[in-house]
Amino acid sequence: MRAVTSRAYGPPEVLRIEEVPAPVPSARDVRVRVQASTVTSGDARIRGFRGPRIFWLPLRLTLGLRRPRNPIMGMEFAGVVESVGGAVTRFRVGDAVFGMTMRGANAELVTIREDAAIAAKPANLTNEEAASLPFGAIAALVFLRDVAKLQSGERVLVIGAAGGVGVFAVQLARHFGAHVTAVCSAGSIDLVRSLGAAAVVDRAAEDFTEATHRYDVILDTIGVSDVARCRRVLTPQGRHVFLSFGLAEMLHMAWTALRPGSRVLCGFSGTTLADLRIVGDLAEAGTLRPVIGRRFPLEEAVAAHRHVETGRKRGSLVLTLNDSQGTRTVLFDHTTASSSMNRVDDTSDACARSPARAPVTVPSISDVAPAPGWADPRRR
Ligand SMILES: NC(=O)c1ccc[n+]([C@@H]2O[C@H](COP(=O)([O-])OP(=O)(O)OC[C@H]3O[C@@H](n4cnc5c(N)ncnc54)[C@H](OP(=O)(O)O)[C@@H]3O)[C@@H](O)[C@H]2O)c1
């Protein structure tokens, strides 16, 4: 099968398109024919091995000490179950699925344990849209819900609002009843407004730390904000949350945990099946909308990674494979034939079946209770 590989850590040019053996599913594994994948900021970080120095050793032990242990790139995927191991009960061949894994999704086939982050593809999303969901939406969910502990009615400022995580953070914060201010460049103002931002700061023209109003949460997805300057615009119980951080932010986190007042918080989002299901349900209900900024064919993975490296990526960058445009798996509905959401665009995917899925109930912030690991005894 064709796959994007990185057999060394380094710049985008280390990537190759290789013919590699198809992964063999073990008893609890599902093998998915990938129809769309993505290149995320996380993929670029792993490829270049960039991250906080303090995590160098644990990350190298996880990913491969001298070179990547699994050479196949890619985290997000959407496609159709091609085969299943003997002990698999959740999926059947032909199921339309989406999900996220640490490595291996930028390939024609990916295997993943059936109890890992793989679920029925939201029926109203194309493969490309479904593949664009897990990384950014789960990160946004975990950081708003568990790290920031966002409450309805609070004011949140999202830095990097047009990026892969930011587009979901704006939508989720709005869904959870917050007042959202988005920080982005001028070209993305209409986009973030359409996602639910009540106010927008053009990052080239304005300095949000000069504002007179205060925020309960500053969610810095990019890791560019200054702790001291942001404290001026945080409420006394405010949370300054970093998705991208280094030793300085971690020291601020430790220091602010010891004194009263606003907090600095850093963390990692992880990927659980429960959270994948939540973001899938929210997408199926129309509450979350994936944003696809660019598409590249699998063969142009180097160019795709170079684009991510510019730091100007909007929403998700899709890698197209097989039937990547695909279809929404909703079958043709004659009663709403004019609705593009109900049209089967390409019959090649029309036979993909949706695995059993509970009726969608859109979670509110109280439904998606914070994970205990992040509990802050001072606030709750
Ligand atoms: N800790 C975790 O568990 C976790 C999980 C997921 C992601 N992350 C990290 O979160 C970061 C963001 O991820 P992402 O996928 O959203 O990245 P991304 O898609 O590459 O973000 C690109 C966006 O960043 C904005 N941007 C670039 N420079 C900026 C600046 N100086 N100030 C404000 N905005 C700026 C750009 O918006 P404009 O062009 O509109 O300005 C662009 O739309 C990455 O570093 C990623 O590794 C961490």
The ligand as an ORCA input file, in Angstrom:
! r2SCAN-3c Opt
* xyz 0 1
  N      -1.149     20.241     24.234
  C      -1.900     19.493     23.451
  O      -2.395     18.430     23.832
  C      -2.183     19.988     22.067
  C      -3.229     19.421     21.319
  C      -3.471     19.924     20.045
  C      -2.676     20.958     19.549
  N      -1.661     21.444     20.304
  C      -0.803     22.532     19.830
  O      -1.610     23.650     19.584
  C      -0.975     24.454     18.619
  C      -2.018     24.948     17.636
  O      -2.499     23.851     16.881
  P      -3.322     24.120     15.558
  O      -3.551     22.785     14.972
  O      -4.472     24.991     15.828
  O      -2.238     24.902     14.694
  P      -2.412     25.507     13.251
  O      -3.636     25.010     12.609
  O      -1.115     25.320     12.544
  O      -2.586     27.066     13.587
  C      -2.393     27.957     12.575
  C      -3.058     29.280     12.988
  O      -2.239     29.955     13.920
  C      -2.471     31.336     13.774
  N      -1.265     32.068     14.172
  C      -0.017     31.890     13.675
  N       0.823     32.725     14.308
  C       0.099     33.420     15.214
  C       0.397     34.425     16.168
  N       1.643     34.925     16.313
  N      -0.598     34.913     16.926
  C      -1.834     34.465     16.800
  N      -2.204     33.514     15.913
  C      -1.236     33.004     15.129
  C      -2.781     31.530     12.311
  O      -3.903     32.362     12.249
  P      -3.902     33.728     11.429
  O      -3.143     33.442     10.154
  O      -5.333     34.028     11.241
  O      -3.244     34.684     12.309
  C      -3.193     30.146     11.797
  O      -4.555     30.111     11.394
  C       0.140     23.610     17.995
  O       1.371     24.053     18.497
  C      -0.163     22.220     18.494
  O       0.988     21.444     18.636
  C      -1.398     20.996     21.549
*
